[in-house]
Amino acid sequence: MKSRHGQDGFSLLEVLVAFAILALSLGVLLQSMIGSRRGLAAAEQRLTSISLAETLLERVGADIPLRTGNTKGNFELEPYRWTLSVQEANFNNSDPRQFGDLVAYDVAVSVFNAEHPSQSVDVKTIRLDTK
């Protein structure tokens, strides 16, 4: 019988190294996918908050009266909540008579997710109303 000096296949060490490299690669890929998913969820929540804030702001002066003060409430879409602040606008160095029969109000809407209250969205505008 002749003895063979060459190898036919991979050694156990080579297979283990290949599996280790594969496991590390899959771990990195999985972490990347999880991070991407978290980012997407945060972006969706922020987009929802912005949309709700704009919708509430459009209602101010229409079905929500323009009255000075602060108001809080909940949206039907849980867990989103809102605060509304209406104050008479204060323009420095301006003549209050320049608006005639109109009054300017600073309107600020804050929308936040009760599960993540630090991620709030603030939208501000100025609305005009008759005296």
C-alpha atoms as one frame of an Amber mdcrd trajectory, in Angstrom:
protein
   0.000   0.000   0.000   1.089   3.440  -0.783   0.742   6.163   1.814  -0.786
   9.425   0.866   1.015  12.633   1.614  -1.770  15.052   0.471  -5.017  15.928
   2.216  -8.472  15.182   0.889 -10.710  17.782   2.573 -10.596  20.191   5.458
  -9.192  19.617   8.892 -11.348  20.051  11.976  -9.510  23.272  12.847 -10.256
  24.789   9.442 -13.954  23.930   9.771 -14.116  25.455  13.269 -12.437  28.657
  12.090 -14.870  28.895   9.168 -17.863  28.449  11.510 -16.474  31.075  13.891
 -16.101  33.581  11.056 -19.628  32.776   9.852 -21.068  33.190  13.360 -19.358
  36.557  13.837 -20.545  37.760  10.437 -24.126  36.711  11.132 -23.987  38.393
  14.557 -22.883  41.678  13.032 -25.549  41.414  10.344 -28.249  40.685  12.929
 -27.209  43.657  15.081 -27.316  45.868  12.017 -30.829  44.698  11.157 -32.034
  45.225  14.739 -30.585  48.754  14.800 -32.212  49.514  11.473 -35.560  48.281
  12.755 -35.298  50.481  15.864 -34.472  53.482  13.714 -37.425  52.791  11.466
 -39.796  52.490  14.447 -38.526  55.790  15.888 -38.969  57.501  12.519 -42.529
  56.173  12.213 -43.377  57.457  15.702 -41.921  60.870  14.907 -43.804  61.072
  11.612 -47.050  60.148  13.380 -46.395  62.820  16.030 -45.750  65.465  13.364
 -48.899  64.518  11.462 -51.016  64.653  14.633 -49.513  68.032  15.609 -50.245
  69.524  12.196 -53.804  68.175  12.279 -54.424  69.679  15.721 -52.895  72.982
  14.631 -55.269  73.118  11.650 -58.226  72.743  14.020 -57.203  75.773  16.097
 -59.409  78.681  15.108 -61.875  76.366  13.339 -63.395  73.929  15.847 -60.960
  74.776  18.680 -61.506  78.413  19.686 -58.602  80.843  19.765 -58.604  81.604
  23.483 -55.573  82.513  25.536 -54.510  79.655  27.785 -53.199  76.105  27.890
 -55.095  72.914  27.099 -54.145  69.246  27.294 -55.705  66.176  25.768 -55.317
  62.711  24.325 -55.628  61.637  20.740 -57.819  58.677  19.840 -54.637  57.074
  18.600 -53.024  55.720  21.750 -50.539  56.491  23.348 -50.221  59.997  21.844
 -51.044  63.063  23.944 -51.012  66.788  23.217 -50.728  70.195  24.817 -51.927
  73.407  23.222 -50.771  76.874  24.231 -52.408  80.038  22.888 -50.970  83.426
  23.868 -51.422  86.893  22.455 -48.470  87.603  20.218 -46.011  90.196  21.432
 -44.170  91.878  18.608 -41.391  94.101  19.912 -41.373  97.644  18.583 -44.655
  97.288  16.720 -47.728  99.447  16.809 -50.703  97.361  18.016 -52.980  99.426
  15.779 -51.337  98.102  12.629 -53.519  94.967  12.739 -56.785  96.932  12.821
 -59.544  94.670  14.140 -57.291  91.628  14.169 -55.432  90.091  17.093 -52.351
  87.930  16.551 -51.918  84.797  18.658 -48.876  82.611  19.169 -50.142  79.034
  18.931 -47.916  76.167  20.060 -48.776  72.471  19.889 -46.704  69.759  21.533
 -47.363  66.105  20.762 -45.667  63.277  22.579 -45.899  59.538  22.833 -46.747
  58.557  26.425 -44.457  55.536  26.088 -41.544  57.769  24.996 -42.292  61.254
  26.421 -38.788  62.557  25.692 -39.496  62.278  21.960 -41.912  65.179  21.674
 -42.730  67.246  18.613 -43.352  70.992  18.899 -45.109  72.987  16.181 -45.644
  76.746  16.422 -47.454  79.290  14.298 -49.200  82.642  14.469 -52.951  82.876
  13.944 -55.055  85.996  13.403 -58.536  86.459  14.860 -60.975  89.332  15.151
 -61.149  91.257  18.416
